[in-house]
Amino acid sequence: ILNVEQSPQSLHVQEGDSTNFTCSFPSSNFYALHWYRWETAKSPEALFVMTLNGDEKKKGRISATLNTKEGYSYLYIKGSQPEDSATYLCAFKRDAGGTSYGKLTFGQGTILTVHP
Amino acid sequence: EAQVTQNPRYLITVTGKKLTVTCSQNMNHEYMSWYRQDPGLGLRQIYYSMNVEVTDKGDVPEGYKVSRKEKRNFPLILESPSPNQTSLYFCASSFLRSGLNDGYTFGSGTRLTVV
């Protein structure tokens, strides 16, 4: 079983603060790194799919970077709002040929709470 | 609307009574997968399928069965449920080469309680 670690486990910030979390994954046989946002009582929704070392993706106030050589990705939220409160999941896909194609291994998530 | 439909949303059952959780997607995705979510353990893969009649075990397959007779459907079967299968279950689907697109689409989840 692959090891995908996220830190911190939880985070409380004030509205307007900027924040970031980390996802660590195996640096060998990299294929893709996904980020998902998971709101309470809903299902996870894809934020970003990143495939190239040095990738930077942005969606509104949320952005992500990728370092495949050292095996980490950062998710940044600028000017956090209460509606950003959610669990943020990263997931790693290994390149191992057809048998693991499409298989994602998820981290445990970072729970973000933004206080008004 | 492109979606993954899971049913039921909530289910309480008794130990040993066979049950099926259905999953259907309308996006022509080749890849479908079942996950369970338990506190402190993250999303763990139960089974996955890369296409019709192609299924394989994930990380926690014990006590579960799946089938993929049609591209859009991927039911999860618990032949003899036990209390340790009480969990939140998600079905997800994607194109096979999903590293190049928008990621997985998840169903709305099934909260299963086995008493």
Chai-1 contact restraints between the chains, C-beta under 6 A:
chainA,res_idxA,chainB,res_idxB,connection_type,confidence,min_distance_angstrom,max_distance_angstrom,comment,restraint_id
A,I1,B,D59,contact,1.0,0.0,6.0,A-B,restraint_1
A,Y31,B,G99,contact,1.0,0.0,6.0,A-B,restraint_2
A,A32,B,G99,contact,1.0,0.0,6.0,A-B,restraint_3
A,H34,B,G103,contact,1.0,0.0,6.0,A-B,restraint_4
A,S43,B,F106,contact,1.0,0.0,6.0,A-B,restraint_5
A,S43,B,S108,contact,1.0,0.0,6.0,A-B,restraint_6
A,S43,B,G109,contact,1.0,0.0,6.0,A-B,restraint_7
A,P44,B,F106,contact,1.0,0.0,6.0,A-B,restraint_8
A,A46,B,D102,contact,1.0,0.0,6.0,A-B,restraint_9
A,A46,B,G103,contact,1.0,0.0,6.0,A-B,restraint_10
A,V49,B,G103,contact,1.0,0.0,6.0,A-B,restraint_11
A,T51,B,G99,contact,1.0,0.0,6.0,A-B,restraint_12
A,K93,B,G99,contact,1.0,0.0,6.0,A-B,restraint_13
A,G102,B,Y31,contact,1.0,0.0,6.0,A-B,restraint_14
A,G102,B,L96,contact,1.0,0.0,6.0,A-B,restraint_15
A,G102,B,S98,contact,1.0,0.0,6.0,A-B,restraint_16
A,F106,B,G42,contact,1.0,0.0,6.0,A-B,restraint_17
A,F106,B,L43,contact,1.0,0.0,6.0,A-B,restraint_18
A,Q108,B,G42,contact,1.0,0.0,6.0,A-B,restraint_19
